[in-house]
Amino acid sequence: MLGREIYSAFFLEKTMNDTTSDTTEFQSDNLQRFIFDNAPVRGEWVHLTESWKNVTSRREYPVAIERLLGEMMAAAALLTATVKIKGRLVLQLKSTGPVTLMMVECTSKNTLRAFAQWDGDVEDNATLTQVTGEGALAITIDVEGSKQPYQGVVSLQGKSISDVLEAYFKQSEQLETRIWLAADSQSAAGLFLQQLPGESNNKEVDEESWSRLSQLASTISNKELIELGAGTLLHRLFHEEECRLLSSTELSFSCNCSRERVADTIGLLGKDDAKDLVEEQGHIEVACEFCNEHYQFDEVDVAQVFASQISTKTDDKTVH
């Protein structure tokens, strides 16, 4: 193989340091970028622990759905790092199966949130097809300041979310891309490889390099992906390659719901409809799907919502 016994100094130093401290806890909630100096290929590795637990602690998901949601969360982090936007990327799965809706959001501020809705019982070892039936995965890229977000949609064909996303890249970007995802109740992790436009003007060499690197990465197990940190994992996979670590990013869970945002939503109902809801139920209760925070508005609260709207309109008409 090319590059035998050759390492970039940075990669070697990082790997040696990681042999004693490269644990899941040390690498928790981190995305690591890397590149190959001897091939037009780049990659990313992500590992989520606390951010993932922030999602699973809010609802008790069936094992198969939890695993799928964790894989989508890791995938969202990888894709957001790939598109390099200022804004947010959303993965939204809709299906005819037990999972009716699954959504993950990752922002350029390096925050994540996720939730899933389902109906009925789901076997622990259920496959993607058994969990989703027929459906589609929408990838939405919402750039700050843009008038309309970009959205790509791909059908849920394949044995895994990795298969679905690889098909999306093949259709939309025509770039060879491989994705490996794994999740359990404690962690979610992912590995991403993408072939870059070659600069060697030798397509055959570039193709051979891509084939070699993707085959090496394919030897990874779910256990390794979940339990190993970036330095140890990449050294184990690519120790005969010129693999160079680039920048890393810390990730965290964050939900931007608030009582003020819910009040704005109630305001959109209209005063009469909101009043009718309070009379029927005693209050209006809204739950955030992402963080499961519940917000209650009684008769007085609702009256204040619409009083505030009137005050705002009056201020807008005031001539200064």
N, C-alpha and C positions, 0 to 999 in steps of 0.2 A: 504494500500500500504506500501511497505517496505520503511524505511527511513523517515517516517513521523516526521515532526518537527526537522529533522536533516539536518544541512548544514555544509559544510566545512567553516572554518573561512574566508578563502579568498573569497569564493563565497558570503558569507553574507556581508562582508565589501564592496565588489565591487557593489553588488546590492543596498545596502543602499546609497552608494555614487551616484549611477546612478539614483536614484529616482528624483533627482533635476537637474542632468546635462546630463542624458542619452537621448539625442536628436539625430535626424538623422544627423545634422551638426556635432555634437561632435563625432559621430561614423563613419563619412564619410571616405570612402576608407580605410577600416580596415577589417582584417580577424582575428577572434578570435577562438582559439582552446579550446576545453573543453573535460572533461572525467567524467565518472560516477564511483565513488568509490564502489558503491554497485552492479555494473553490468559490464560485459566485453563489453562495448560499448564506442566508442569515437565519437566526433563530431566537426564540424566547422561551423562557421557563417561568412558570408561576406556581406559587404555593400559598394556599389560604387556610388559615386556622381560626384565628379570632373573628375575622370578618365572616367566615362561614358559620361559626358557632352562633354569631349574632343573628343569623338567618334561621337556623334550625331551632334555636331556643324559643322562638316566638310562636312556632306551630309544631305539632307532632306529625311529621310526614311519614307515609308508608315507606319502607326501605327502598323500593325500586324508584319511587318518585323523588325521594331525597337524593339518591345517587344521580339521577338524571339532572336534577336542579343544581347539584354541586358541579357536575361536568359543564353545564351551561354557564355557571358563574365563572369557572376557570376560563372557559372559552371567551367570555365577554372581556375579561381582563386582557387576554392575549390579543384579541382583535382590536381593542381600543389602542393598545400600544402599537399595533401595526398601522392603523390609519392616521395616527398622530394628529388629532384634531383638538380644537378648543370647543368643548361642548360635551355631548354624551352619545354613547352607543347603546342601543337597546336590542336585546334578543327576545323575540316574542313568539312563543309556540302555541298554536291553536290546533285542536284535533277533535276527532269524533270519538276517541277512546276515553278511558277513565279520567285522564288529564284533559280538562277542558281549556285551561289556560296556564301558561307558565311564562314568567317574564323576569328578565335580569337587566339591570341597568349599571353601566360603568361610565364614570365621568372622567374628564381630563384633569379633574382635581384628585384623581386616584381614589375615588370612593366607589363602593359597590352596594347594591341592595337587590333583593330577589324575593319572589314568592311563587307559589303554585296553587291552583285550584283543581280539585278532582272530585269525582263522584263514585262511590262504591268501594269495594275492597280490591286491593291490588296485591298479587303474590310478590313475595320478597325477591324472587329471581325472575320477575317478568321482564321480557325483552322490550326494546324500544317500540316495536310494532304492537305488542300486547298492551303497552301503556298508552300509546297515542292513537292506534288505529290509523285512519287516514287523516292527513293534516298538512300543515305547512309551517315553516320557520321563516319569520320576517326579521331582517336585519335592518335596523333604522339608524342612520347617522344624522344627528341633529347638531349642526354647527352653529355656535353662537353668532347672532347677527344675520343668519341666512333666512330668507323668506319661506323656504320650504325644505324640509328634511329630505335626504336621499333614503330610499328604501329598496332593498332587494328581497325577493321572496324565492324560497326553494322548497320543493316538496320533501316530505319526510320519508325518503327512500334510502334504505341502507340499514345496517345492523346497529348503528350508533350515531350519536350526535356528531362525532368526528367524521363519519362517512358523509353526513348531510352537509357539514361545513366544507369539507374538501370538494364536494360536488359544486357548492356555491362558488368557491374560488375558481374552479375550472371553467364554470360558465361565465362568470363576471370579469375576472381579471386575466384569465388564460395563463396564469402562473402556476407552475407545479408547487403544490402546497400539501404538507402532511401535518396532521394534528393528532396528538395522543392525549386523552383525558381520563381522569380517575377521581373517584370521590367515595368517601365513607362517612360515618357519623362525626368524625373528628376533623377531617381535612378534605380539601379539594385541590387538585393539581393538574397542570397541563404542560405539554411540550409542543412547540410550534417550529416547523422548518419550512422555509420558502426559497425556491430557486430565484435568483436575481438575473436580470439580463446580463449575459456573459460579455466580458471585455477582452477575452482572449482571441476572439474571432475563430475559435475552434469549437464548433457546436458539439462535435463528437466527444471531445475532452470534457466539456461542461456537462453533457448528459451522463457520462461515466461517473463524474464526481457526484452529481445529484443522486444517481442510482446507488452509489456506494454509501453516501451519508444517510440517505433515507432508509437503507437496509440496516445500517448500524443502529439507527434510532428505533427501528421496529423491533429490536431485541429487548426493548425495555418492558418491564412488567408493571402492572398496576401497583404492586407493593413497593417497587423501587421508586416509582413516580411519586407516591404519597409519602414515603418515609425518608428519602434521601434529599439532601440539600443540593443547590445548584452545582457547587464545585465538585463534589463527589460524583454526582450523577453524570455530569458532562465529561469528567475524566474517565469514568467507567465506560461510557459510550464511545468517546472520540479521542482516546489517549494516543492514537497514532496519527492524529490530524493536527493542523495548525489552527486550533480553536482559541479565539481571543474573547475574553469577557469585556463587555461594554458597560454602559450605565445600568444601575439597578434602581428600582422604584418601590417604595413602601406603599402598601394598599390598606384601606380600612373600610369598615361598614359605616354608612351614613344615610339617613333618611331625611329628606327636606320637607316632610309634612309638618304642619303647624296648625294651631287653632285659628290663626288668621286666614290661612288658605282654605280651611273648611268653612269658615264664615263667608268667604267669597263664593264658595260653591253653593251654600245655602241661599245667598243673595240671588244667584242665577235662577233659583226655583220660582221666584216671584213671591210677593208678600202673602197673597191669598193662599197659594199652595203650601207655603211653609207654615202658615197659621193652621191650615187644615190638618197637617201632619202632627203638629203639637197637640191639637185637640183630640186626635185619634189615639196617639201613643203616649201623650204626657210629656214627650220631649223628642227631639231629633238626635239620633245617635249615628255617627259616622265613624267607621273603622278604616284605618290605613291598611291596605292590603300588604304593603311591604314590611312595615314594622309592627303591625297589629295594635297600634296605639288607638284607643277609643276616645272620641270627643263627643260630649253631650251638650246640647243646647236646649234649655227650657224656654218657657214662654217669654221670660224677661230677656234672656240671651238673644232670642230671635228678634224681639222688638228692637233691641240695641243694634242688631245687624242692619235692619232697614232704616233705623234712625241715622246710623252712620252713613248709609248711602245717600240719604237726603242731605245731610250736612256736607258731604263731599261734592254733590252736584251744586249746592248753593255756593260753596267756595269756588268752584270752577267758573261760575257765572259772575263772580265778583270782579269788578274792574279795578285794577291797581294802578 
